[in-house]
Amino acid sequence: MGLIWVLGLVQCKIFQLPYGNVPAINLPMIHGARFYAVVVTAFIFCPMAQLRAEEKEPFALIELGAATERSIQESASSFGPTASVEFPIIKDWLEIEIGISPLFRPGQTEWQADLLFKKPFTLSDKVEFMIGVGPQVNYATFGGGTKIAGEVQLEWMIWPSADRKLGWFVAPTYSCSFSRGHEQSVGFATGLIIPIR
């Protein structure tokens, strides 16, 4: 509607010159040009400001650290490195984490891969808390086989500085196997958080 209104204001008179017809510049045309300049400026700079604000939010978080797990039934512990990538899907509502951990114990290596759906809570500028649930797939060598389990994770993220260039996490876990025997395990992981922007 604004464009039609501006075009209605611009009624140019045509005068004859030796080299052709030229529209005379009048006051409505000058106001229309100013209107166009304001609109174009708004369309260019408003998305840029919004993009700069979104740049502060990381595209993903990489978590690198160490993990340990203890079987409640077998009373056996295992240790190893852990790595995961976390993606924000719905701001302040849903994040998805994909992780993998090779855990070692005497005579056996167990590979764990999990997919967690997490709800974040901001406790302060420097501390976040998340609760996550999802499936876990375990593969153990030397006859251990493959097991599918459900996992629950509580995670605290600590950011030492306000710019959040580097942080660290603490994440206790509980898992229960869907296989026969329903093996239950408790675990703990900690390490660094590296934001990707």
Buried (B, 14 or more C-beta within 10 A) or exposed (E): EEEEEBEEEBEEEEEEEEEEEEEEEBEBBEEBEEBEEEEEEEEEEEEEEEEEEEEEEBEBBBBEBEBBBBBEEEEEEBBBBBBBBBBBEEEEEEBBBBBBBBBEBEEBBBBBBBBBBBBBEEEEEBEBEBBBEBBBBBBBEEEEEEBEBBBBBBBBBEBEEEEBEEBBBBBBBBBBBEEEEEBBBEBEBBBEBBBEE
